[in-house]
């Protein structure tokens, strides 16, 4: 039996994750292998604000990772308490 294994990333099996932390840092894009688990990014504290979580298409993502099977955009949402 002969097996050929390649470590080359197939560009047709990669997906783009657009990440906007909404914390003052620049949005960025990360490429990931398709059909894999992606750990949601950590965020730094933002003075006077509470991080509500990661959203995809206005839907709150629950947990610390997501399954990637297409291009997605993630947006961090924050709450600013009224003083």
C-alpha positions as CSV (number, residue, x, y, z in Angstrom):
1,X,0.0,0.0,0.0
2,X,1.3,3.4,-1.0
3,X,0.1,6.6,0.7
4,X,0.9,10.1,-0.3
5,X,0.5,12.8,2.3
6,X,0.7,16.5,1.6
7,X,1.0,19.3,4.1
8,X,0.1,21.9,1.5
9,X,-2.9,24.0,2.3
10,X,-5.6,23.6,-0.3
11,X,-6.8,27.1,-1.2
12,X,-10.2,25.8,-2.0
13,X,-10.6,24.3,1.5
14,X,-9.6,27.5,3.5
15,X,-11.9,30.1,4.8
16,X,-11.6,33.8,5.8
17,X,-12.5,35.0,9.2
18,X,-12.9,38.8,9.5
19,X,-12.4,39.8,13.1
20,X,-13.4,43.2,14.5
21,X,-12.8,43.5,18.2
22,X,-14.5,46.9,18.4
23,X,-12.0,47.8,21.0
24,X,-10.1,50.5,19.1
25,X,-7.7,48.0,17.4
26,X,-7.7,47.6,13.7
27,X,-9.9,44.8,12.3
28,X,-8.0,41.9,10.7
29,X,-8.5,38.8,8.7
30,X,-7.3,35.3,9.5
31,X,-7.3,32.4,7.1
32,X,-8.2,28.9,8.6
33,X,-8.5,25.4,7.2
34,X,-12.1,24.6,6.4
35,X,-14.1,22.2,8.5
36,X,-12.0,22.9,11.6
37,X,-12.5,24.4,15.0
38,X,-11.5,28.1,15.5
39,X,-10.9,29.4,19.0
40,X,-12.5,32.8,19.5
41,X,-10.0,35.6,20.1
42,X,-9.4,37.0,23.5
43,X,-10.0,40.7,24.1
44,X,-8.3,43.2,26.4
45,X,-10.3,45.2,28.9
46,X,-11.7,48.4,27.6
47,X,-12.0,51.2,30.2
48,X,-15.5,51.6,31.5
49,X,-16.9,48.9,29.2
50,X,-18.1,45.4,29.6
51,X,-17.4,42.8,26.8
52,X,-20.7,41.1,25.9
53,X,-19.2,38.5,23.6
54,X,-18.6,37.6,19.9
55,X,-21.4,38.0,17.4
56,X,-21.8,36.5,13.9
57,X,-24.7,38.1,11.9
58,X,-26.1,39.7,15.0
59,X,-26.2,36.3,16.8
60,X,-24.3,35.8,20.0
61,X,-21.8,33.0,19.8
62,X,-21.8,30.8,22.9
63,X,-18.6,29.0,24.0
64,X,-15.0,29.6,23.3
65,X,-14.7,28.2,19.8
66,X,-16.7,27.7,16.6
67,X,-16.8,25.3,13.7
68,X,-15.7,26.9,10.4
69,X,-17.3,25.7,7.2
70,X,-17.5,29.0,5.3
71,X,-16.2,32.6,5.3
72,X,-17.5,34.5,8.4
73,X,-17.3,37.9,10.1
74,X,-17.0,38.1,13.8
75,X,-17.7,41.3,15.7
76,X,-17.0,41.9,19.4
77,X,-19.8,43.8,21.2
78,X,-19.4,46.0,24.2
79,X,-21.7,47.6,26.7
80,X,-21.0,51.0,28.2
81,X,-22.8,51.6,31.5
82,X,-24.4,54.9,32.0
83,X,-23.0,56.9,34.9
